[in-house]
Amino acid sequence: MALLAVGNTPLLLLVPSTDMPRMHVDFETFRASAVALLHGGDIYDAGAVLHNLNPPVLAAMFAPLGLLDPVVGYRILVGITVLIAVGCVLATTRELGIGRWWGGLALLALLASSPLHGTILLGQIYGLLLLGVTAGWLAERRGHPLLAAVLYGVTVAVKPSLAPLLLLPAVQRRWPEFRAGLLAAAAATLVGLLAAGPSSGWHWLRMVLAEPVATIPDNASLPGLAIRWGLPSVVGTVVGGLIVVGTLWWFRSRTLRYGPDAAHGTDPAGTAPWAVLAAGLLAAPISWHNYLILLWPGLLLVVASGRQGDARRAVVAALFALATVPVSYADLWPAGNPVSAVALALYSAILAVTWLTLLRPAVGPSVPVTTALSDSFRSAEVVPRPPG
């Protein structure tokens, strides 16, 4: 009811529907795999409309909902997702101490955003992923980097497309955290394999490798954009891969210049995990625009690191506003329209600008890009962080 009060968007009006296979197709897929798991069946051949492209551990996580009536289970997931999303925004605003104005704006924008509406309508798991990365960031900020690495590792095990997040400690030479993240991801994966059977892992891997890149405008990744622009998907994959490598290299240079905490949780900006997440989403074969809710806390970090009148704050406000654009916008641009190529890039552009915005605060106005990058080639010696 609270979401419907924000606005009668087409997606929200469909949330009360009990037509699971048509309206809540992702939840129906996850639940079908969970039911198959409970009855000893094949979790990837459970009779759902869509293929379950998630690793076996997700079926184990959904097992309790598989015991419930489908509609009841879906509504429980919707409630949990909304509570998680709101809770993560409130926890971030409280942690950062940003004003009520920005906190209220972020919360209102989230509740009105198409990514959140799409997430709850389809019954997707992005709320759970948001909880994992936000909890990891908070743990890191509170001085518990190993716990943060474990939380990140479990999150990546559930959604492997977020895997670049586990490479950040490696490029920063924080080896205990790197090992903890890998071990946590491996342990969570093992739990799924033990529950569903070892063959489920190979089945999942074959499906993922065979799955084509989605071409619809909802796919914000660069490989998807390349196809919509008439280019081979490999072009987007290569560009996205370079973005991931460049992002990791950037934070490595920042760490070598200012110390191990400069580009991480105790840094006032602390946008490194979120920037790496955004880079990974750009490079992935499929990154639905609903993934944008994962980056909401990172954008609040940008607000906290800026000052009154900072252009980056204006960019964040614009990104919050653009998140309200519904997926049906693509219907306004039929094939052959002169501006259709630009319109089909909207969500990719939003994701790319979000990545750039998250990348910028970790630099600071006093550190030129060329200087920071050149330091990574000189020496691994850590120099004292300058005052201010």
N, C-alpha and C positions, 0 to 999 in steps of 0.2 A: 504493500500500500504506500509506503514511504517513497519507493521508486516511482510508482505511478503518479505521485503528487508532483514529482519533478517535471514531468511532461509526458503527454500521451504519444510517445514515439511508436512507430510500427512494431519494433522489436519488443518493447515492453508489453504491448497489448497482446502479444502472442504467448507471453510467459505463463498465464494461467491455463493454457490449452493442455488437454490430457492426451493429445495425439503424439505419443512418444516418438515413433519412427519418423515422423515428418517434421515436427517442431523441435524436439529435444534430442536430436539425432546422435550427438556426441555422448550424452549420458546413456542413451539406449545402447550404444556400442560398448561403453565401459562396463555397464551393468551386465550385458550379455556375456562378456568375458568373465566377469566375476561369478556369475551363475554357473558357467561352464567349469570354472576352477573348483567351485564347491561340490560339483557333481562328477569331478574327474574327467571332464571333457576337454576338447581342444579350445583353448581360449582365443585362438585366432581363426576358428571356424565355428562360431557360436550362433550363426544365423542373423547377425545384425546387418543393417542396411549398408553401413560403411565398414571398411577395414579398420581394425584397431592397430594403429601404427606406434603404439606405446609399448615399452618393454614389459616383461611379465610382472615386475614388481607393482605396477599400477593395478593389475587385476587383484593382487593380494591386498592392496590398500582399499579397494572397492568392495572387498568380500562382505563386510557388514551390510552395505547397502543392497547387496545381492539377496539378502534374506528378507528384504522388505518389498512391499508392493511397489511397482515401478514409479507410480505417480508420487507416492509418499517419499520414496528415496530421492526422487528428483527435487522435490520441494525442500527436503532437508539439505541437499547439496546447495540449492539456491540460497537458503538462509545462511549456511556456513560461508559461502563465497562472499556474500554481501558483508557479513560481520568481519570477515578477514580483511577485505578491501578497506572498509572504513577503519578498522582497528589499526592497520598498517599505516594509513595516512595520519591518524591521530597520534600514534606512537612516534612517527617521524617528526611531526610538527612539535611535539612535546620535547623530544630529544634535542632538536635543533634550537628550540626557543624562538621560533619565528612568530611574528605577531598573529593575532586572531584574524586579521584581514586576509592574510595569505593562507592561513590554515583553513578558514572558511571557504575561500575561493577554491582551494585545491579539493576540498571535500565536495563542494557543490559541483565542480567540474567533473569529478569522478562519478558522482551519482547520475550526472546527465550525459556521461560519455557513451558513445557507441561501443567502444571496446568492452565496457562492463556489461552493457545491455546484451551484446552478442554472446559474451561469456556465460551469462546466466540463462539466456534463452536456449543455447545449444547444450548447456550442461558441461562446459569445458572445465579444465583443471587449473586454469591460470590463477585462481585464487590461492590454491595450495602452493603453486610455484612462487607467488608473491610472498606468501608467509615464509617460505624457506629462505629466500634471498634477503628479505627484510630482517628476519631473525638473525641470519648470519652477519649482516652488516652491524646490527645492534650489538651482537656479541663481540665483534671485532672492535667496535668503538669503545666498549666497556673494558677492553683489555683482555679478551679471551680469544686470541686468534686461532687456537686449535679447535675450540668449539665451533667457531665460525667456519673453519675449513670443513669440519664434519657436516655441518648443516648445508653448506654449498655442495658437498659431495653427494649427499642424499638427494638433494634437489636435482642435480645433474643426472643421477641414476633414474629418476622418474622422467626427465625430459632431456635426453642426451644432446639435443641441439644447443643446449646452454653450456656445453663442455668447455668452450674457451675460458669460462670463469675459473676453471681449475688450473689453467696455465699461468694465471697472474702471479701466484706465489713463486712459481719456478723462475719466471723472468726477473722477479725481484730478489731471487736468491734466498727466499725464505723456505728452506727445504723441509723443516718439520711440518709446516702448514701444507706444503705441496703433497707430502706423503700422506698426511691425515686426510686430505681431500680425496686422493685416489683410493685409499683404503676404505673410506666411508662409501664412496660410489661403488666399489667392488663388493663390499659387504651387502649393501642394499640390493644390488643386482643378483647376488647369490641367493638372497632370501626369496626373490621372485622366481629364480630358477628352481630352487628346492620346492617351492609351492606348486609351480605349474609343470615341472619336469624339465630336464636339460634340453630336450628337443624343442621346447618352446623358444629358447634363445635363438637357435638356428632359424626357426620359422620366422621369428620377428625380424632377424637380420636380412633374410631373403626378401621379405616384403618391403622393408625400408629401402633396400638397394634398388628394387624394381619399381618403386613408386615414382611416377613422373612428377615433374615440377608443375605445381598448380598455376594456371594462367589467369585466373580471375582477378579482378582488381583488389579483392580482399587480401591477397598475398602480397605483403609489403617487402618481401625479400628482393634482392637484386637479380637473382636468377629468374624469378617470376617476371620482374619488370623487363628483363632482356627479351623474353619470349613475347611479351605484349608489344614490344617495340620491333618485333620482327627479327631479332637477333638470336643466335644460339644461346641456350641457357648457360653454357660454359663461360661465356663472356661475363655474365653476372657473377658466376662462381669465382672466377679469377679475380675480379675486382673486389668482391666481398672478402676473399681470402687475403688479399693485400691489405684491406682495411683492418682485418683482425690482427695480422702480423704487425702492421704499423701501429695499431693501438697498444698492443702488448709492448712493442719496442719503445713507444713513447713513455709509458709508465716505468719501464726499466731505466730509461735515461733520467727520469725524474728522481727515481730512488737512488741511483748512483750519485746524483748531484747533491741531494738534500738529506739522504739517510733513509733507512728502511721504513720509516713511518710517513714520509713526505707525501706519498701518493696512495696512502692507505687509510685504515679506519680512524687513526688519531689525527689525521690531517683535517683542518677546518673544512676543506671542500669534500674530501673523501669520496670522490665520484668514480674512482678507478673501477670498482666492481660493476657499477651501472654502465659505464662507458664500454667495458668489455662485453657486457651482456648485449648492449645495443649493436655493437660490431658483429657479434655472433649471429644476431637475428638478421642483419643485413646479408650475411653470407649463407645462411641456411637455405636449403631448397624451398622450404615452406615456412613462412612466418606470418601467420594471420594477423590482421591489424589489431585483434584482441590482445595480442602480446603486449601492447603498449602499456597496459595497466601495471606490468612488472616494473616499468621505468618511472612510475609516479614518484616514489620516494627519492630517486636520484634527481629528479627535477626540483624537488623541494630543497635538496642540498645546494643546487645552483642558486636558488633564491636566498638561502642562508649565507652563502659565500659572497653574495653581491651586496651592493649598497643602494641607497635610494637613488633612483635615476639610472641605475645600471642597465645597459641595453639588454644584458642577458635575462634580466627579470622580465622585460617586455617580451622577449622571445618565449620564455616559459608561459607567460599569460596567453600568448598567441597559440602555443601548442595545446594548452588546456582548451582553448576555444575550438581549435580544429578537431579535437577529439570528439566533439559533438556531431561531426558530419556523419550521417548514417551511410551504411554500405549501399543503400539504394541510389546514392548520388550518381553512380555509374550509368544508371538508366537515362540520365539527362544527356549523355554523349553517345549517340548511336554511331555505328561504324561508318566511316567516311567523313565524319565531322572534322574540320581542320584542326580543332583544338583537342580532339579525342586523345591523342598521344600524350598531351600534357595532363589531361584529366585522369588518364589511367595510371599516372605516376603519383597521384596524390598521397596515398598511404606510404609509398616508398619514400617520398620526399619528406613526409612527417617523421618517419623513422630516421632518415639520414640527418635531418636537422636536429633531432633529439640527440643522436650520437655526437654530433659536433658540439652541441651545447653542453653535454656531459663531459666532453673531452677538454673543453676550454678552462673551466674553473681550476682544474688540477695544475694548470700552468702558472697562472698569476700574471699580472701585467708586467712584472719586473723580470720575467724569464723569457727571452726570445726563444722561438722554436729552434732556430739554428744553433743557439748556444747549448740548449739542453740536449739536443741530439748529438752534437759534436763531443760532448762530455762522455757519452757512452762508448765512444771509440778510443778515448784517451787512456782511461784507467778505471779500475773498479774501486779505487780508494774513495771512501765516504768523507766528504768535507762537512764542516759544521754548518748547520742551517743558519742563514742570516737572520737577524732580528726582524720581527714584523712579518 
